[in-house]
Amino acid sequence: MNYPIPDNPQEIFAMRQQPVDEELVAVAIAGVIKLVRSQGQSLEELTSQLLAEDTVLDKQQRRWLTQVVAQAWESFA
């Protein structure tokens, strides 16, 4: 891996400066899961946040992302 898993929101936001590739996306997802778990949140809470309306992803993309995050969540269990 070329990127360490981020430990805090600042490190996650700093990743925005990197060119986007599959590895960066995977590391960002891992960082979010790590952060959410450290805050005592559940997968259901994270899923709810991911499914919330936003201007970045459409509904189908948000559903796909929740599935990817759920799979990653389970692999970290």
N, C-alpha and C positions, 0 to 999 in steps of 0.2 A: 504494500500500500504506500502510495506517495503522500497521503494526507493522514495526520493523526486524527483520531476521533475527538471532536471538540468537547470541552468540559463546561462551557458556559455560553450564554447567549452572544456575548461579544465575539467569541471565536467562531460561532456559527455565522454571524453577520459578516465577519471578516472574510469568510469564504466567498462572498459575492464578488470579490476582486479576482478570483481565479477563473480560468476558462472552464466552462461547464462540460463535463463528460460523465460517463456512467459511474466512475469511481467517486467523483466529487459528490454526486447525488446520493450514492450509497453511504458515504461518510456523513453527509449532512443528515440523512435519515437516522443513522446510528446516533449521532450527536443529539438530535431532538429526543429520541427515545431515552437516551441516558439522562438528559436534563429533566424530562417529564417524570421519569421514575424517581430521580433524586428529590423531586418536589412532592412525591407521594401521590401522584396522579395515576389513574388507571388507563388501560387501553381504551376503555369506553369513553373516558373524558377526552382523550386525545382524538379519538375518532369523531366525536361530536365537534371538536374544534376544526378538524380537517373538512368536515362536511358543511361547515358554515359557508354561507354565500360570500364570495369575494370576487374581485375583478381580475384575478390572475388566471384561475382555472375554471373551466365550465363544470357542470354537474357530473358529467361522465368522467372527466379527468379526476375530479375530487374522489369519486367512488373508486376508481382504479388506484389512486394514491392510498386510500384507506386500506385496500387489500394488500398492497405492497408493505405498508407500515405494519399491518397486523402480522404478516409473515415474518418480518424482521423482528417484531416484538417477541414472537414465539421462539425465534432462534436465539435470542438473548436470554431466554428464561432458564 
